[in-house]
C-alpha cells in the first residue's frame, strides 16, 4: 500500500522528525479530557500515524516518537507554566503524554518493517495495536500521578473504543491519500499516452512525405544517369557527362541517407500499439482533449463539438487521428485568422460499408481559386505572423494521401463567408480489419 510521499522536501530524518513533533504538539492542544486526571484525547493521535506513514516511510528507528514526545511535553508544560503552575508538578503530570508518542513509534517500527508495501489489513491492525497499547501505558502512568482512579474494565473498554476509532480514521485518511496519488498518476499516464499517441501519428504522417521524397529523388537520379549516358556518347561533352555522373552519384548518396532516415523512423514507430485496436469513441476523446487544451492555451473563443454516432474498434487509429487532427487544425486556424470565434463540428458515423468522417466549421470559407490548389503539397494560405514564414502546406495533402491509401476519398464543400465542410469516406474493412461490431452494444 503506497502512500503519497514528499520528494521535494529535502530534509534530514531529524528535521522531518522535528516537523512531525511540532505538528503533533500543536494539534495536541485541541483536546478534551476524560478517563483520568491529566489524560487528554486529541486529534494529534490521528495525525501522528499519517505523518509517520508519509514523511517517515523509510524510518526504522523511533526518533520521530522521541522528538514528538519531547515537543508535546514542552508545549504542555509551557502551557501549565503560563497558567501559573509549578515546573515539577507540570512535568510529572504531562510526561505520560510524551511517552505515548515514543511508545507508539517504537511499536510501529516493530510491527511494520516496510511502510511502502504494507497491506490495508496489516496497517489497520498495527495502528490499532500501537494506539491501544500506547494508550494503556499512558493511562497507567497518568493513574500513578493522579488522585482520581477509574475501574480497569472501564478504562480498557474506553481505550479499545478510542484505538478503534482513531485507527480507522487514520486508515481512511491514508486510503484517501493513496487514491488521490493513484488519480494523479493515472492522469499523468493518460497525458503522456495522448502525447505519445499524437507524436506517433505525426511521425507516421511525415513518413508519407519522406517516402514521396524518396520517389522524387529516385527519379532525379535516374534522369541524371540517363543524361550521363547520352552525353558520354557525344564527342566534346566529356566534361558535361562527368558532371551528370557526379550529380547522379551525389543524388544517390542523398537517397541512401533519406532511406536510412525512413527506416529509423519506421523502426521507432513500427508496432507501437498497432497490434491493439482503439474504439472510435476513444479516438475522438483524445482528439477532443488535446484540442481543448490547445484552445485553452490560446484563449480562443472557438467551440469544439464531437459526435460519435457509431462506435467501432479501429485498427488504423494513427491514420484516422492524422486525418481528423489535420482537418480540425485547419478549421481552427481558419476561424482564428478570420473573426476569432466560431464552432468546429466533428461527426463520425457509419454509412453502409463506409466510415464517414465529417469536419465542418463556420469560418470564412475557401475561394474557388484556392479550392483548385487545396491538395497540392506546399500550397498554403496561412503564415506565421511572428516570422512571416508561410506554413508548409502538408496537412490537407496528408489527409488525401492517407484516405487514398485506405481506399477512400475526400470531398470538400465550401462557401465564402459561410464555412467549409470536409467529408472523408473510408471503407470499414480498411480501418477496422473486418470487425464491424458496434461497441455501443
TORTOR-913875 format. One record per residue (C-alpha): x, y, z. Coordinates in steps of 0.001 Angstrom, whole numbers, plus 500000, padded with zeros to 6 digits. Example, Ala and Ser with C-alpha at 12.3 -4.5 7.8 and 13.67 -1.06 7.14 Angstrom:
TORTOR-913875
512300495500507800;513670498940507140;
END
This chain:
TORTOR-913875
500000500000500000;501922503021498702;501182506447500109;501839509988498999;505412510970499798;507182514284499961;510054514012497419;510560517782497195;511190518197500928;514990517878501124;515013517338504896;517084515018507023;515293512408509166;515809514533512269;514416517604510513;511363515638509396;511040514339512945;511107517935514198;508368518911511728;506266515960512886;506911516848516517;505815520449516044;502716519424514094;501741516877516752;502447519288519592;500281521990518042;497355519679517228;497594518082520682;496366521398522080;492963520554520573;491668518028523096;489073517062525639;489826515437528989;488469512192530343;489194508779531799;491826510050534234;493105513293535644;495533514837533136;494618512374530386;493704514005527060;492038512805523878;493279514915520942;493284514982517145;497076514648517094;496779510880517591;495031510662514215;497547512980512531;500577511240514034;500362507853512199;499505509689508959;502726511700509201;504744508608510130;503415506680507121;504033509507504662;507019511558505834;508919508744507585;508332505837505216;511998504748505276;512432505081509030;513248502023511154;514099503860514367;511683505635516716;513428509032516825;510251510664515435;508425509417518511;511190510735520753;511106514196519148;507296514291519080;507106513222522729;509570515889523818;507719518572521838;504378517567523361;505809517647526884;507455521040526312;504295522576524838;502056521234527607;504448522196530405;504812525669528900;501025525982528877;500814524930532507;503516527422533498;501699530237531704;498639529393533790;500659529761536976;501590526145537656;504868524894539094;507525523237536895;507969519889538655;504265519074539100;503696520069535471;506466517718534269;505101514848536368;501584515454535088;502469515856531396;505253513317530788;502827510379530168;501579512209527045;505122512321525655;505679508645526487;502568507833524414;504175509059521172;507513507404521855;505801504079522618;503609504447519508;506608504905517212;508533502028518825;505630499643518328;505083500842514731;508747500156513895;508349496625515273;505017495827513596;505633497372510146;509043496721508652;508276498168505202;505934501144505302;505894501380501487;504305497963500926;502090497323503946;498663495846503204;495498497631504458;494541494913506996;498086494816508374;498139498604508560;494858498779510478;495896496039512904;499263497736513506;497794501188514094;495139499745516388;497746497827518404;500058500846518649;497213503118519719;495725500718522284;498984499696523967;500371503249523997;497061504491525312;497061501836528037;500604502832529066;499563506489529093;496580505713531303;498712503608533640;501306506371534070;498582509004534440;496880506936537157;500129506806539140;500278510598539269;496528511167539586;494413511334542687;491429510026540718;491158506431539526;488831504620537221;487919500922537117;490283498862534947;487396497465532897;486083500938532083;489470502294531059;490205499191528962;486900499405527093;487309503137526568;490871502585525304;489680499909522885;486983502192521541;489370505129521172;492028502984519480;489462501533517099;488006504928516135;491328506730515762;492983503886513824;490009503683511486;490111507443510893;493876507362510182;493444504434507764;490652506248505935;492828509347505511;495767507245504290;493463505394501905;492229508740500565;495819509901500073;496626506686498241;493634507057495930;494491510696495284;498020509666494344;496662506991492022;494395509575490421;497364511887489812;499400509029488354;496531507935486119;496040511479484832;499766511816484187;499791508456482404;496856509481480218;498512512809479417;501746511088478387;499826508475476421;497968511173474475;501249512975473827;502998509813472587;499963508830470541;499810512198468796;503580512238468297;503497508777466705;500594509786464481;502525512876463368;505653510818462649;503668508369460555;502212511283458625;505697512640457954;506691509209456633;504277509639453736;506150512727452589;509576511212453188;508609508232451026;507294510577448362;510592512473448519;512431509166448106;510485508519444894;511312512014443620;514982511535444478;514974508226442606;513528509966439546;516161512735439682;518954510169439994;517619508167437056;517347511280434869;520884512369435770;522252508940434891;520378508855431566;521789512293430794;525273510947431527;524711508024429155;523592510364426389;526440512830426854;529111510123427112;528469509129423503;528934512655422166;532387513995421360;533352517117423296;530795516535426039;533070514542428322;533115517303430943;529316517614430989;528972513833431077;531280513684434096;529214516409435774;525978514498435102;527543511335436551;528712513278439615;525180514628440121;523770511093439821;526243509842442471;525510512728444837;521769512231444484;522288508508445109;524022509340448413;521147511665449342;518732508851448525;520591506426450810;520568508947453653;516856509525453121;516141505792453191;518142505419456404;516047508162457989;512847506449456829;513964503087458195;514980504675461506;511595506346461969;509764503189460914;511703501133463464;510767503598466198;507062503739465407;506542500298463865;504303498192466052;503664500996468546;500136499958469643;499484498746466087;498511495337467420;495861496963469585;492580498316468377;491107501516469716;487457502390469794;486361505257467598;484911506997470641;488266506839472492;489972508216469394;487590511167469346;488148511656473077;491913512026472540;491275514492469716;488799516445471843;491006516648474953;494128517754473076;492185520284471002;490506521788474063;493904522074475767;495213523929472710;492185526239472674;492621526912476395;496286527806475928;495446530117473016;492412531555474854;490464531139471635;486692531594471652;486109528545469466;483750525752470453;484538522162469502;481663519688469196;482407515988468673;479771513393467918;480249509641467508;477092508014466210;478618504540465771;481478503097467788;483835500542466209;487207499060467141;489684500865464872;492981499283463816;494155502219461692;493823504617464609;497013506547463821;495872507305460285;492368508277461369;493758510563464042;496063512198461461;493085512842459198;490890514300461934;493692516289463560;494723517951460290;491142518813459352;490317520178462814;493571522169462943;492804523734459550;489308524656460700;490593526223463926;493285528237462143;490794529467459536;488407530721462243;491208532319464277;492521534139461191;489043535452460359;486760536561463190;488401534704466079;485276532931467276;483180530136465875;482262526460466002;484013523352464699;481901520195464489;483267516676464136;480844513900463212;481703510213462780;479147507682461545;478695504516459564;477210504692456092;476757501155454792;480226499675454333;481932503020454819;483036505098457763;482240508766457206;484282511438458967;482913514964458677;484591518136459914;482782521406459345;483228524945460560;481550528345460248;484769530088459234;485488532303456212;485245529534453628;487593528747450714;487806530713447481;487334528892444121;490975529550443180;492257528146446474;489970525135446049;491881524128442890;495224524104444721;493930522798448050;495611519371447958;498914520402446389;501937519850448618;503419523194449668;500319525284448965;499087527250451974;497261530488452640;498421530630456261;501633532141457586;503309532766460907;502508536359461939;505642536489464112;508151535467461419;506182535980458191;507064532448457085;504344530634455157;503151527284456503;504444524066454977;501168523202453292;501260519465454034;498165518970456209;495475518570453557;497743516634451140;498415514233454019;494663513801454523;494228512968450836;497230510594450774;496017508653453808;492434508486452560;493541507206449149;495922504693450694;492991503296452705;490837503157449565;488714506171450463;488091509670449170;487877513251450380;485091515690449489;485136519422450141;482187521800450175;482781525464450953;481011528761450649;482708532102451171;481575533735454385;479605530647455460;482135527941456255;483703524740454988;482834521063455253;485327518231454682;483923514709454358;486168511649454269;484688508292453249;486745505238454167;485945501522453687;485097499956457021;487176496862456280;490261499029455752;490022500800459109;488521498075461322;490212494975459934;486812493447459190;485468493819462727;482300495910462354;480858495158465785;479224498268467148;480677498895470608;477547500777471661;476047497338472275;
END
